Amino acid sequence: MRFRIISLLLCSLCLAQSKYPVDSLLISKDTPIINRIGLIPISLWQRISYNTNVFNCQFYPSCSNYGAQAIKEYGIIKGSIITSDRIVRCNPFAYHYQIELSRPFNEKDGRLIDPIEYLQNNNPKKSPILAGIFSAIIPGMGRVYVNRTMDGLTGLWTFFITANSTYLAFKNENYFSVSIFGIATSFVWLGEIYGAWRLAKQL
């Protein structure tokens, strides 16, 4: 039954043309099928976020459009890792970090401009490799190491939520949920490693 519902959902999303930006990638012949799988959750999210002001993103591009762009440019694996890093950074402390890094703001709406491509510091204050290793051992610790404590705590909390959800699903023998939450946990963990490494290269 679940697979039938998922199949119907996939067909309806792939055939739809609407106001949601990610749909243009879903129906594009240039988008590989494997990438479309990663775009479907983003498309579903945009159907919620684009119809209410409650979920307005503080970043430009928004996290959903950033994720779609990342998957388009880097594929579903690397793109999802990059997206996971952005979601963790989309927290109440992002404005402070934007000012600290002297990053620009969008002229139209004041959102924080945060493109996928980033400027590297040729002489980083902290080791990117060490930052990545710290987050591999304890998710979020690499961000703390590069003085992004609140991002680190957000990353740790996100990892805990997804990992705990995986454990509870396994305990209840709900293996469909185990696979979903397990994949999410893996991308959060990899996103923490990438995010810490990237931050260290910027600062």
N, CA and C atoms as an extended XYZ file, in Angstrom:
609
Properties=species:S:1:pos:R:3:atomname:S:1:resname:S:1:resid:I:1 pbc="F F F"
N         0.831       -1.201        0.000 N   MET     1
C         0.000        0.000        0.000 CA  MET     1
C         0.869        1.256        0.000 C   MET     1
N         1.907        1.259        0.846 N   ARG     2
C         2.790        2.425        0.919 CA  ARG     2
C         3.444        2.710       -0.426 C   ARG     2
N         3.920        1.647       -1.073 N   PHE     3
C         4.611        1.819       -2.342 CA  PHE     3
C         3.649        2.304       -3.428 C   PHE     3
N         2.383        1.898       -3.348 N   ARG     4
C         1.387        2.363       -4.314 CA  ARG     4
C         1.158        3.859       -4.136 C   ARG     4
N         1.047        4.307       -2.887 N   ILE     5
C         0.854        5.731       -2.600 CA  ILE     5
C         2.066        6.534       -3.064 C   ILE     5
N         3.265        6.015       -2.785 N   ILE     6
C         4.490        6.700       -3.193 CA  ILE     6
C         4.567        6.802       -4.712 C   ILE     6
N         4.194        5.729       -5.410 N   SER     7
C         4.218        5.733       -6.875 CA  SER     7
C         3.261        6.767       -7.446 C   SER     7
N         2.058        6.847       -6.884 N   LEU     8
C         1.090        7.841       -7.336 CA  LEU     8
C         1.587        9.251       -7.081 C   LEU     8
N         2.230        9.436       -5.926 N   LEU     9
C         2.784       10.736       -5.572 CA  LEU     9
C         3.875       11.148       -6.543 C   LEU     9
N         4.750       10.205       -6.869 N   LEU    10
C         5.841       10.481       -7.809 CA  LEU    10
C         5.287       10.879       -9.174 C   LEU    10
N         4.298       10.162       -9.641 N   CYS    11
C         3.719       10.460      -10.953 CA  CYS    11
C         3.080       11.840      -10.966 C   CYS    11
N         2.337       12.164       -9.908 N   SER    12
C         1.659       13.461       -9.863 CA  SER    12
C         2.649       14.606       -9.796 C   SER    12
N         3.755       14.416       -9.058 N   LEU    13
C         4.764       15.462       -8.952 CA  LEU    13
C         5.503       15.649      -10.267 C   LEU    13
N         5.818       14.557      -10.927 N   CYS    14
C         6.576       14.635      -12.178 CA  CYS    14
C         5.761       15.245      -13.308 C   CYS    14
N         4.433       15.109      -13.244 N   LEU    15
C         3.589       15.653      -14.298 CA  LEU    15
C         3.153       17.089      -14.009 C   LEU    15
N         3.333       17.507      -12.764 N   ALA    16
C         2.836       18.820      -12.367 CA  ALA    16
C         3.751       19.951      -12.832 C   ALA    16
N         3.118       21.032      -13.247 N   GLN    17
C         3.844       22.263      -13.524 CA  GLN    17
C         3.146       23.334      -12.697 C   GLN    17
N         3.879       23.992      -11.815 N   SER    18
C         3.222       24.903      -10.904 CA  SER    18
C         4.141       26.048      -10.523 C   SER    18
N         3.740       26.748       -9.468 N   LYS    19
C         4.489       27.913       -9.006 CA  LYS    19
C         5.699       27.526       -8.159 C   LYS    19
N         5.882       26.248       -7.896 N   TYR    20
C         6.967       25.807       -7.035 CA  TYR    20
C         8.237       25.600       -7.857 C   TYR    20
N         9.314       26.331       -7.541 N   PRO    21
C        10.523       26.325       -8.372 CA  PRO    21
C        11.125       24.946       -8.641 C   PRO    21
N        11.109       24.064       -7.644 N   VAL    22
C        11.762       22.772       -7.818 CA  VAL    22
C        11.047       21.891       -8.844 C   VAL    22
N         9.765       22.186       -9.115 N   ASP    23
C         9.016       21.383      -10.078 CA  ASP    23
C         9.614       21.460      -11.477 C   ASP    23
N        10.236       22.593      -11.793 N   SER    24
C        10.849       22.725      -13.118 CA  SER    24
C        11.992       21.734      -13.286 C   SER    24
N        12.687       21.421      -12.194 N   LEU    25
C        13.752       20.417      -12.245 CA  LEU    25
C        13.170       19.009      -12.292 C   LEU    25
N        12.051       18.809      -11.589 N   LEU    26
C        11.418       17.484      -11.563 CA  LEU    26
C        10.941       17.048      -12.941 C   LEU    26
N        10.415       17.990      -13.716 N   ILE    27
C         9.865       17.622      -15.015 CA  ILE    27
C        10.878       17.774      -16.148 C   ILE    27
N        12.051       18.306      -15.828 N   SER    28
C        13.071       18.504      -16.855 CA  SER    28
C        13.642       17.168      -17.335 C   SER    28
N        13.784       17.018      -18.637 N   LYS    29
C        14.369       15.800      -19.204 CA  LYS    29
C        15.861       15.691      -18.887 C   LYS    29
N        16.467       16.814      -18.521 N   ASP    30
C        17.893       16.822      -18.214 CA  ASP    30
C        18.199       16.366      -16.786 C   ASP    30
N        17.153       16.208      -15.972 N   THR    31
C        17.351       15.795      -14.581 CA  THR    31
C        17.337       14.273      -14.488 C   THR    31
N        18.444       13.662      -14.069 N   PRO    32
C        18.470       12.195      -13.933 CA  PRO    32
C        17.418       11.708      -12.934 C   PRO    32
N        16.913       10.500      -13.153 N   ILE    33
C        15.880        9.946      -12.280 CA  ILE    33
C        16.342        9.879      -10.827 C   ILE    33
N        17.594        9.510      -10.614 N   ILE    34
C        18.099        9.401       -9.241 CA  ILE    34
C        18.066       10.755       -8.530 C   ILE    34
N        18.334       11.838       -9.264 N   ASN    35
C        18.280       13.169       -8.667 CA  ASN    35
C        16.840       13.574       -8.341 C   ASN    35
N        15.901       13.105       -9.157 N   ARG    36
C        14.497       13.430       -8.908 CA  ARG    36
C        14.030       12.863       -7.566 C   ARG    36
N        14.577       11.737       -7.185 N   ILE    37
C        14.224       11.145       -5.887 CA  ILE    37
C        14.577       12.100       -4.752 C   ILE    37
N        15.745       12.742       -4.869 N   GLY    38
C        16.157       13.710       -3.860 CA  GLY    38
C        15.376       15.008       -3.919 C   GLY    38
N        14.808       15.326       -5.087 N   LEU    39
C        14.051       16.564       -5.253 CA  LEU    39
C        12.611       16.450       -4.774 C   LEU    39
N        12.084       15.227       -4.701 N   ILE    40
C        10.681       15.039       -4.310 CA  ILE    40
C        10.383       15.576       -2.904 C   ILE    40
N        11.195       15.265       -1.874 N   PRO    41
C        10.901       15.849       -0.554 CA  PRO    41
C        10.951       17.377       -0.570 C   PRO    41
N        11.852       17.943       -1.387 N   ILE    42
C        11.941       19.398       -1.483 CA  ILE    42
C        10.677       19.957       -2.122 C   ILE    42
N        10.179       19.263       -3.149 N   SER    43
C         8.945       19.689       -3.811 CA  SER    43
C         7.760       19.639       -2.839 C   SER    43
N         7.694       18.594       -2.049 N   LEU    44
C         6.621       18.484       -1.051 CA  LEU    44
C         6.717       19.609       -0.027 C   LEU    44
N         7.940       19.910        0.400 N   TRP    45
C         8.142       20.981        1.387 CA  TRP    45
C         7.727       22.329        0.811 C   TRP    45
N         8.054       22.588       -0.462 N   GLN    46
C         7.687       23.869       -1.056 CA  GLN    46
C         6.173       24.037       -1.138 C   GLN    46
N         5.439       22.942       -1.244 N   ARG    47
C         3.979       23.021       -1.266 CA  ARG    47
C         3.431       23.460        0.088 C   ARG    47
N         4.221       23.309        1.119 N   ILE    48
C         3.831       23.803        2.440 CA  ILE    48
C         4.368       25.212        2.650 C   ILE    48
N         5.691       25.378        2.464 N   SER    49
C         6.348       26.641        2.795 CA  SER    49
C         5.931       27.806        1.904 C   SER    49
N         5.580       27.516        0.650 N   TYR    50
C         5.194       28.597       -0.263 CA  TYR    50
C         3.759       29.072       -0.049 C   TYR    50
N         3.032       28.395        0.813 N   ASN    51
C         1.634       28.759        1.053 CA  ASN    51
C         1.386       29.306        2.449 C   ASN    51
N         2.451       29.667        3.142 N   THR    52
C         2.330       30.282        4.458 CA  THR    52
C         3.563       31.125        4.732 C   THR    52
N         3.397       32.159        5.544 N   ASN    53
C         4.540       32.995        5.924 CA  ASN    53
C         5.279       32.452        7.137 C   ASN    53
N         4.712       31.419        7.747 N   VAL    54
C         5.313       30.848        8.958 CA  VAL    54
C         6.700       30.279        8.670 C   VAL    54
N         6.875       29.688        7.470 N   PHE    55
C         8.121       29.004        7.147 CA  PHE    55
C         9.003       29.799        6.182 C   PHE    55
N         8.863       31.119        6.180 N   ASN    56
C         9.736       31.941        5.341 CA  ASN    56
C        11.190       31.739        5.743 C   ASN    56
N        12.035       31.450        4.766 N   CYS    57
C        13.449       31.181        5.055 CA  CYS    57
C        14.223       32.481        5.175 C   CYS    57
N        15.167       32.521        6.103 N   GLN    58
C        15.972       33.727        6.309 CA  GLN    58
C        17.106       33.847        5.298 C   GLN    58
N        17.358       32.782        4.547 N   PHE    59
C        18.451       32.786        3.576 CA  PHE    59
C        17.960       33.060        2.161 C   PHE    59
N        18.896       33.544        1.336 N   TYR    60
C        18.664       33.686       -0.101 CA  TYR    60
C        19.839       33.047       -0.839 C   TYR    60
N        19.588       32.008       -1.665 N   PRO    61
C        18.286       31.381       -1.890 CA  PRO    61
C        17.796       30.632       -0.659 C   PRO    61
N        16.497       30.366       -0.623 N   SER    62
C        15.924       29.643        0.508 CA  SER    62
C        16.543       28.253        0.605 C   SER    62
N        16.381       27.620        1.747 N   CYS    63
C        16.978       26.292        1.945 CA  CYS    63
C        16.475       25.282        0.917 C   CYS    63
N        15.181       25.368        0.556 N   SER    64
C        14.639       24.405       -0.412 CA  SER    64
C        15.241       24.638       -1.792 C   SER    64
N        15.349       25.896       -2.210 N   ASN    65
C        15.935       26.186       -3.521 CA  ASN    65
C        17.439       25.933       -3.529 C   ASN    65
N        18.075       26.185       -2.400 N   TYR    66
C        19.505       25.880       -2.239 CA  TYR    66
C        19.735       24.376       -2.389 C   TYR    66
N        18.867       23.594       -1.737 N   GLY    67
C        18.980       22.136       -1.817 CA  GLY    67
C        18.756       21.623       -3.228 C   GLY    67
N        17.765       22.190       -3.905 N   ALA    68
C        17.493       21.773       -5.287 CA  ALA    68
C        18.675       22.099       -6.192 C   ALA    68
N        19.261       23.284       -5.991 N   GLN    69
C        20.417       23.688       -6.784 CA  GLN    69
C        21.610       22.781       -6.504 C   GLN    69
N        21.799       22.439       -5.224 N   ALA    70
C        22.924       21.571       -4.844 CA  ALA    70
C        22.788       20.190       -5.478 C   ALA    70
N        21.583       19.631       -5.459 N   ILE    71
C        21.349       18.319       -6.067 CA  ILE    71
C        21.522       18.391       -7.582 C   ILE    71
N        21.063       19.485       -8.173 N   LYS    72
C        21.213       19.652       -9.619 CA  LYS    72
C        22.698       19.703      -10.017 C   LYS    72
N        23.500       20.437       -9.248 N   GLU    73
C        24.902       20.644       -9.608 CA  GLU    73
C        25.809       19.486       -9.203 C   GLU    73
N        25.512       18.848       -8.055 N   TYR    74
C        26.434       17.860       -7.507 CA  TYR    74
C        25.884       16.444       -7.412 C   TYR    74
N        24.611       16.253       -7.767 N   GLY    75
C        24.025       14.924       -7.661 CA  GLY    75
C        23.364       14.712       -6.316 C   GLY    75
N        22.659       13.602       -6.181 N   ILE    76
C        21.834       13.385       -4.991 CA  ILE    76
C        22.660       13.178       -3.717 C   ILE    76
N        23.821       12.523       -3.801 N   ILE    77
C        24.600       12.244       -2.592 CA  ILE    77
C        25.260       13.515       -2.058 C   ILE    77
N        26.161       14.094       -2.848 N   LYS    78
C        26.865       15.302       -2.402 CA  LYS    78
C        25.894       16.460       -2.210 C   LYS    78
N        24.904       16.563       -3.109 N   GLY    79
C        23.929       17.646       -2.988 CA  GLY    79
C        23.138       17.568       -1.696 C   GLY    79
N        22.771       16.365       -1.280 N   SER    80
C        22.029       16.194       -0.023 CA  SER    80
C        22.895       16.503        1.187 C   SER    80
N        24.174       16.195        1.098 N   ILE    81
C        25.107       16.522        2.187 CA  ILE    81
C        25.232       18.031        2.335 C   ILE    81
N        25.375       18.722        1.207 N   ILE    82
C        25.471       20.187        1.222 CA  ILE    82
C        24.172       20.794        1.761 C   ILE    82
N        23.041       20.207        1.372 N   THR    83
C        21.743       20.685        1.842 CA  THR    83
C        21.600       20.502        3.347 C   THR    83
N        22.054       19.374        3.855 N   SER    84
C        21.990       19.107        5.290 CA  SER    84
C        22.769       20.165        6.073 C   SER    84
N        23.943       20.523        5.560 N   ASP    85
C        24.745       21.573        6.208 CA  ASP    85
C        23.974       22.884        6.260 C   ASP    85
N        23.323       23.246        5.158 N   ARG    86
C        22.577       24.519        5.111 CA  ARG    86
C        21.422       24.516        6.101 C   ARG    86
N        20.693       23.400        6.176 N   ILE    87
C        19.549       23.321        7.085 CA  ILE    87
C        19.989       23.524        8.529 C   ILE    87
N        21.128       22.940        8.889 N   VAL    88
C        21.650       23.116       10.246 CA  VAL    88
C        22.010       24.578       10.493 C   VAL    88
N        22.576       25.232        9.482 N   ARG    89
C        22.983       26.635        9.643 CA  ARG    89
C        21.799       27.600        9.644 C   ARG    89
N        20.640       27.141        9.220 N   CYS    90
C        19.445       27.990        9.194 CA  CYS    90
C        18.809       27.988       10.581 C   CYS    90
N        19.451       28.686       11.487 N   ASN    91
C        18.990       28.759       12.870 CA  ASN    91
C        18.976       30.222       13.322 C   ASN    91
N        18.469       30.524       14.511 N   PRO    92
C        18.348       31.925       14.942 CA  PRO    92
C        19.667       32.701       15.026 C   PRO    92
N        20.792       32.002       14.991 N   PHE    93
C        22.082       32.681       15.137 CA  PHE    93
C        22.731       32.998       13.792 C   PHE    93
N        22.060       32.640       12.698 N   ALA    94
C        22.623       32.850       11.362 CA  ALA    94
C        22.853       34.326       11.068 C   ALA    94
N        21.962       35.194       11.535 N   TYR    95
C        22.098       36.638       11.291 CA  TYR    95
C        23.399       37.173       11.902 C   TYR    95
N        23.684       36.747       13.121 N   HIS    96
C        24.913       37.171       13.800 CA  HIS    96
C        26.146       36.713       13.029 C   HIS    96
N        26.137       35.457       12.581 N   TYR    97
C        27.280       34.928       11.838 CA  TYR    97
C        27.430       35.615       10.481 C   TYR    97
N        26.301       36.008        9.879 N   GLN    98
C        26.351       36.703        8.588 CA  GLN    98
C        27.072       38.047        8.741 C   GLN    98
N        26.762       38.762        9.807 N   ILE    99
C        27.419       40.049       10.065 CA  ILE    99
C        28.887       39.840       10.395 C   ILE    99
N        29.170       38.820       11.196 N   GLU   100
C        30.549       38.553       11.603 CA  GLU   100
C        31.441       38.243       10.401 C   GLU   100
N        30.879       37.559        9.401 N   LEU   101
C        31.647       37.212        8.205 CA  LEU   101
C        31.566       38.292        7.122 C   LEU   101
N        30.853       39.388        7.432 N   SER   102
C        30.685       40.504        6.480 CA  SER   102
C        30.081       40.033        5.163 C   SER   102
N        29.090       39.170        5.249 N   ARG   103
C        28.409       38.680        4.059 CA  ARG   103
C        27.259       39.611        3.699 C   ARG   103
N        26.889       39.663        2.413 N   PRO   104
C        25.848       40.611        1.976 CA  PRO   104
C        24.431       40.151        2.323 C   PRO   104
N        23.508       41.108        2.223 N   PHE   105
C        22.090       40.859        2.432 CA  PHE   105
C        21.346       41.175        1.130 C   PHE   105
N        20.263       40.452        0.881 N   ASN   106
C        19.466       40.676       -0.319 CA  ASN   106
C        18.799       42.050       -0.231 C   ASN   106
N        18.952       42.874       -1.264 N   GLU   107
C        18.428       44.237       -1.240 CA  GLU   107
C        16.902       44.281       -1.150 C   GLU   107
N        16.226       43.326       -1.789 N   LYS   108
C        14.763       43.368       -1.844 CA  LYS   108
C        14.099       43.056       -0.510 C   LYS   108
N        14.589       42.012        0.174 N   ASP   109
C        13.899       41.567        1.388 CA  ASP   109
C        14.797       41.414        2.611 C   ASP   109
N        16.081       41.728        2.468 N   GLY   110
C        16.986       41.679        3.617 CA  GLY   110
C        17.423       40.290        4.029 C   GLY   110
N        17.113       39.269        3.211 N   ARG   111
C        17.533       37.910        3.574 CA  ARG   111
C        19.044       37.754        3.443 C   ARG   111
N        19.584       36.756        4.122 N   LEU   112
C        21.021       36.528        4.154 CA  LEU   112
C        21.465       35.808        2.882 C   LEU   112
N        22.300       36.459        2.097 N   ILE   113
C        22.776       35.840        0.864 CA  ILE   113
C        23.806       34.763        1.198 C   ILE   113
N        23.525       33.544        0.742 N   ASP   114
C        24.375       32.403        1.076 CA  ASP   114
C        24.411       31.430       -0.101 C   ASP   114
N        25.275       31.688       -1.082 N   PRO   115
C        25.349       30.796       -2.249 CA  PRO   115
C        26.077       29.495       -1.920 C   PRO   115
N        25.916       28.508       -2.789 N   ILE   116
C        26.603       27.223       -2.596 CA  ILE   116
C        28.109       27.408       -2.678 C   ILE   116
N        28.547       28.202       -3.655 N   GLU   117
C        29.981       28.474       -3.790 CA  GLU   117
C        30.408       29.422       -2.666 C   GLU   117
N        31.558       29.225       -2.137 N   TYR   118
C        32.019       30.045       -1.026 CA  TYR   118
C        33.471       30.456       -1.237 C   TYR   118
N        33.844       31.580       -0.630 N   LEU   119
C        35.214       32.074       -0.719 CA  LEU   119
C        36.071       31.384        0.333 C   LEU   119
N        37.206       30.880       -0.093 N   GLN   120
C        38.097       30.185        0.827 CA  GLN   120
C        39.171       31.135        1.356 C   GLN   120
N        39.506       30.936        2.605 N   ASN   121
C        40.611       31.669        3.217 CA  ASN   121
C        41.889       30.862        2.967 C   ASN   121
N        42.862       31.485        2.327 N   ASN   122
C        44.103       30.759        2.008 CA  ASN   122
C        44.921       30.422        3.250 C   ASN   122
N        44.677       31.142        4.325 N   ASN   123
C        45.367       30.871        5.589 CA  ASN   123
C        44.349       30.705        6.715 C   ASN   123
N        43.594       29.595        6.696 N   PRO   124
C        42.560       29.410        7.728 CA  PRO   124
C        43.147       29.334        9.130 C   PRO   124
N        42.383       29.861       10.081 N   LYS   125
C        42.840       29.883       11.470 CA  LYS   125
C        42.780       28.487       12.100 C   LYS   125
N        41.863       27.664       11.626 N   LYS   126
C        41.682       26.318       12.157 CA  LYS   126
C        41.859       25.290       11.043 C   LYS   126
N        42.258       24.095       11.406 N   SER   127
C        42.484       23.036       10.419 CA  SER   127
C        41.156       22.467        9.906 C   SER   127
N        40.876       22.561        8.595 N   PRO   128
C        39.651       21.973        8.042 CA  PRO   128
C        39.572       20.461        8.263 C   PRO   128
N        40.711       19.777        8.142 N   ILE   129
C        40.722       18.319        8.328 CA  ILE   129
C        40.367       17.967        9.766 C   ILE   129
N        40.957       18.692       10.711 N   LEU   130
C        40.686       18.447       12.123 CA  LEU   130
C        39.222       18.748       12.450 C   LEU   130
N        38.692       19.805       11.851 N   ALA   131
C        37.289       20.157       12.068 CA  ALA   131
C        36.377       19.024       11.594 C   ALA   131
N        36.691       18.478       10.422 N   GLY   132
C        35.909       17.366        9.896 CA  GLY   132
C        35.995       16.129       10.773 C   GLY   132
N        37.187       15.844       11.276 N   ILE   133
C        37.381       14.677       12.149 CA  ILE   133
C        36.595       14.825       13.440 C   ILE   133
N        36.617       16.020       14.019 N   PHE   134
C        35.873       16.262       15.266 CA  PHE   134
C        34.373       16.004       15.065 C   PHE   134
N        33.845       16.488       13.925 N   SER   135
C        32.411       16.284       13.674 CA  SER   135
C        32.087       14.841       13.306 C   SER   135
N        33.076       14.120       12.789 N   ALA   136
C        32.866       12.695       12.504 CA  ALA   136
C        32.733       11.911       13.802 C   ALA   136
N        33.491       12.318       14.807 N   ILE   137
C        33.451       11.632       16.112 CA  ILE   137
C        32.212       12.043       16.898 C   ILE   137
N        32.013       13.360       17.026 N   ILE   138
C        30.824       13.901       17.707 CA  ILE   138
C        30.206       14.950       16.789 C   ILE   138
N        29.076       14.650       16.149 N   PRO   139
C        28.465       15.622       15.239 CA  PRO   139
C        28.281       16.984       15.904 C   PRO   139
N        28.728       18.024       15.204 N   GLY   140
C        28.641       19.384       15.736 CA  GLY   140
C        29.912       19.866       16.383 C   GLY   140
N        30.769       18.929       16.828 N   MET   141
C        31.982       19.320       17.549 CA  MET   141
C        32.954       20.087       16.644 C   MET   141
N        32.969       19.751       15.355 N   GLY   142
C        33.841       20.464       14.425 CA  GLY   142
C        33.448       21.920       14.286 C   GLY   142
N        32.156       22.192       14.324 N   ARG   143
C        31.678       23.574       14.253 CA  ARG   143
C        32.054       24.335       15.527 C   ARG   143
N        31.965       23.652       16.662 N   VAL   144
C        32.387       24.272       17.926 CA  VAL   144
C        33.874       24.596       17.868 C   VAL   144
N        34.657       23.695       17.301 N   TYR   145
C        36.107       23.880       17.151 CA  TYR   145
C        36.450       25.134       16.361 C   TYR   145
N        35.615       25.478       15.365 N   VAL   146
C        35.869       26.679       14.556 CA  VAL   146
C        35.039       27.870       15.065 C   VAL   146
N        34.649       27.808       16.337 N   ASN   147
C        33.966       28.910       17.016 CA  ASN   147
C        32.572       29.215       16.470 C   ASN   147
N        31.865       28.179       16.064 N   ARG   148
C        30.459       28.296       15.680 CA  ARG   148
C        29.656       27.392       16.609 C   ARG   148
N        29.695       27.754       17.895 N   THR   149
C        29.126       26.901       18.935 CA  THR   149
C        27.644       26.623       18.739 C   THR   149
N        26.870       27.660       18.413 N   MET   150
C        25.425       27.458       18.282 CA  MET   150
C        25.100       26.601       17.065 C   MET   150
N        25.843       26.776       15.970 N   ASP   151
C        25.667       25.886       14.818 CA  ASP   151
C        26.010       24.452       15.199 C   ASP   151
N        27.059       24.304       16.014 N   GLY   152
C        27.469       22.980       16.462 CA  GLY   152
C        26.401       22.310       17.305 C   GLY   152
N        25.797       23.074       18.221 N   LEU   153
C        24.744       22.521       19.071 CA  LEU   153
C        23.504       22.174       18.243 C   LEU   153
N        23.203       23.011       17.250 N   THR   154
C        22.074       22.720       16.366 CA  THR   154
C        22.327       21.439       15.581 C   THR   154
N        23.561       21.272       15.096 N   GLY   155
C        23.928       20.060       14.365 CA  GLY   155
C        23.839       18.820       15.242 C   GLY   155
N        24.322       18.926       16.466 N   LEU   156
C        24.267       17.799       17.398 CA  LEU   156
C        22.823       17.426       17.709 C   LEU   156
N        21.982       18.436       17.922 N   TRP   157
C        20.582       18.199       18.233 CA  TRP   157
C        19.855       17.557       17.045 C   TRP   157
N        20.147       18.037       15.836 N   THR   158
C        19.542       17.470       14.634 CA  THR   158
C        19.935       16.004       14.466 C   THR   158
N        21.219       15.717       14.704 N   PHE   159
C        21.689       14.332       14.613 CA  PHE   159
C        21.007       13.459       15.664 C   PHE   159
N        20.881       13.975       16.870 N   PHE   160
C        20.236       13.213       17.942 CA  PHE   160
C        18.789       12.876       17.584 C   PHE   160
N        18.063       13.857       17.048 N   ILE   161
C        16.657       13.642       16.699 CA  ILE   161
C        16.520       12.556       15.634 C   ILE   161
N        17.311       12.651       14.570 N   THR   162
C        17.191       11.662       13.495 CA  THR   162
C        17.682       10.280       13.938 C   THR   162
N        18.788       10.250       14.699 N   ALA   163
C        19.315        8.967       15.171 CA  ALA   163
C        18.346        8.308       16.152 C   ALA   163
N        17.769        9.099       17.042 N   ASN   164
C        16.816        8.559       18.011 CA  ASN   164
C        15.551        8.058       17.313 C   ASN   164
N        15.124        8.779       16.272 N   SER   165
C        13.951        8.338       15.493 CA  SER   165
C        14.233        7.010       14.801 C   SER   165
N        15.465        6.854       14.311 N   THR   166
C        15.858        5.583       13.688 CA  THR   166
C        15.816        4.453       14.705 C   THR   166
N        16.350        4.719       15.890 N   TYR   167
C        16.375        3.705       16.950 CA  TYR   167
C        14.955        3.289       17.366 C   TYR   167
N        14.073        4.286       17.553 N   LEU   168
C        12.698        3.982       17.973 CA  LEU   168
C        11.955        3.191       16.899 C   LEU   168
N        12.199        3.534       15.636 N   ALA   169
C        11.565        2.794       14.543 CA  ALA   169
C        12.059        1.350       14.515 C   ALA   169
N        13.345        1.166       14.744 N   PHE   170
C        13.910       -0.181       14.790 CA  PHE   170
C        13.344       -0.972       15.970 C   PHE   170
N        13.226       -0.298       17.094 N   LYS   171
C        12.694       -0.940       18.301 CA  LYS   171
C        11.254       -1.395       18.086 C   LYS   171
N        10.499       -0.613       17.302 N   ASN   172
C         9.103       -0.950       17.024 CA  ASN   172
C         8.949       -1.817       15.779 C   ASN   172
N        10.089       -2.247       15.218 N   GLU   173
C        10.129       -3.100       14.028 CA  GLU   173
C         9.417       -2.472       12.827 C   GLU   173
N         9.514       -1.153       12.746 N   ASN   174
C         8.967       -0.428       11.601 CA  ASN   174
C        10.122       -0.168       10.635 C   ASN   174
N        10.410       -1.147        9.793 N   TYR   175
C        11.630       -1.099        8.992 CA  TYR   175
C        11.562       -0.103        7.839 C   TYR   175
N        10.362        0.245        7.410 N   PHE   176
C        10.232        1.301        6.399 CA  PHE   176
C        10.718        2.626        6.991 C   PHE   176
N        10.273        2.926        8.221 N   SER   177
C        10.708        4.153        8.898 CA  SER   177
C        12.189        4.096        9.241 C   SER   177
N        12.676        2.896        9.558 N   VAL   178
C        14.111        2.738        9.844 CA  VAL   178
C        14.937        3.183        8.642 C   VAL   178
N        14.517        2.776        7.450 N   SER   179
C        15.269        3.141        6.248 CA  SER   179
C        15.215        4.639        5.995 C   SER   179
N        14.052        5.259        6.194 N   ILE   180
C        13.902        6.700        5.966 CA  ILE   180
C        14.733        7.490        6.967 C   ILE   180
N        14.544        7.200        8.252 N   PHE   181
C        15.280        7.930        9.289 CA  PHE   181
C        16.766        7.593        9.272 C   PHE   181
N        17.088        6.358        8.896 N   GLY   182
C        18.501        5.969        8.810 CA  GLY   182
C        19.235        6.749        7.734 C   GLY   182
N        18.585        6.917        6.589 N   ILE   183
C        19.179        7.716        5.505 CA  ILE   183
C        19.330        9.164        5.954 C   ILE   183
N        18.298        9.697        6.613 N   ALA   184
C        18.355       11.081        7.100 CA  ALA   184
C        19.499       11.262        8.095 C   ALA   184
N        19.652       10.296        8.998 N   THR   185
C        20.735       10.363        9.990 CA  THR   185
C        22.100       10.357        9.315 C   THR   185
N        22.254        9.526        8.298 N   SER   186
C        23.527        9.447        7.581 CA  SER   186
C        23.867       10.776        6.920 C   SER   186
N        22.877       11.411        6.302 N   PHE   187
C        23.136       12.687        5.634 CA  PHE   187
C        23.393       13.809        6.633 C   PHE   187
N        22.731       13.761        7.792 N   VAL   188
C        23.009       14.761        8.830 CA  VAL   188
C        24.446       14.607        9.316 C   VAL   188
N        24.868       13.366        9.548 N   TRP   189
C        26.238       13.109       10.013 CA  TRP   189
C        27.269       13.583        8.983 C   TRP   189
N        27.055       13.220        7.719 N   LEU   190
C        27.969       13.645        6.659 CA  LEU   190
C        27.915       15.155        6.471 C   LEU   190
N        26.724       15.740        6.644 N   GLY   191
C        26.587       17.185        6.546 CA  GLY   191
C        27.353       17.906        7.631 C   GLY   191
N        27.418       17.307        8.816 N   GLU   192
C        28.196       17.901        9.907 CA  GLU   192
C        29.692       17.882        9.592 C   GLU   192
N        30.157       16.797        9.017 N   ILE   193
C        31.577       16.705        8.635 CA  ILE   193
C        31.893       17.742        7.564 C   ILE   193
N        31.051       17.777        6.527 N   TYR   194
C        31.255       18.742        5.437 CA  TYR   194
C        31.154       20.174        5.950 C   TYR   194
N        30.126       20.446        6.772 N   GLY   195
C        29.909       21.803        7.280 CA  GLY   195
C        31.068       22.314        8.108 C   GLY   195
N        31.622       21.463        8.968 N   ALA   196
C        32.768       21.858        9.793 CA  ALA   196
C        33.995       22.108        8.917 C   ALA   196
N        34.206       21.223        7.952 N   TRP   197
C        35.340       21.365        7.026 CA  TRP   197
C        35.217       22.665        6.230 C   TRP   197
N        34.008       22.917        5.715 N   ARG   198
C        33.775       24.127        4.919 CA  ARG   198
C        33.968       25.398        5.756 C   ARG   198
N        33.432       25.403        6.956 N   LEU   199
C        33.583       26.565        7.835 CA  LEU   199
C        35.043       26.867        8.128 C   LEU   199
N        35.800       25.822        8.415 N   ALA   200
C        37.226       26.012        8.720 CA  ALA   200
C        37.977       26.612        7.533 C   ALA   200
N        37.574       26.250        6.321 N   LYS   201
C        38.220       26.784        5.131 CA  LYS   201
C        37.838       28.234        4.864 C   LYS   201
N        36.714       28.671        5.427 N   GLN   202
C        36.252       30.047        5.223 CA  GLN   202
C        36.851       31.033        6.224 C   GLN   202
N        37.084       30.568        7.431 N   LEU   203
C        37.456       31.498        8.516 CA  LEU   203
C        38.958       31.754        8.587 C   LEU   203
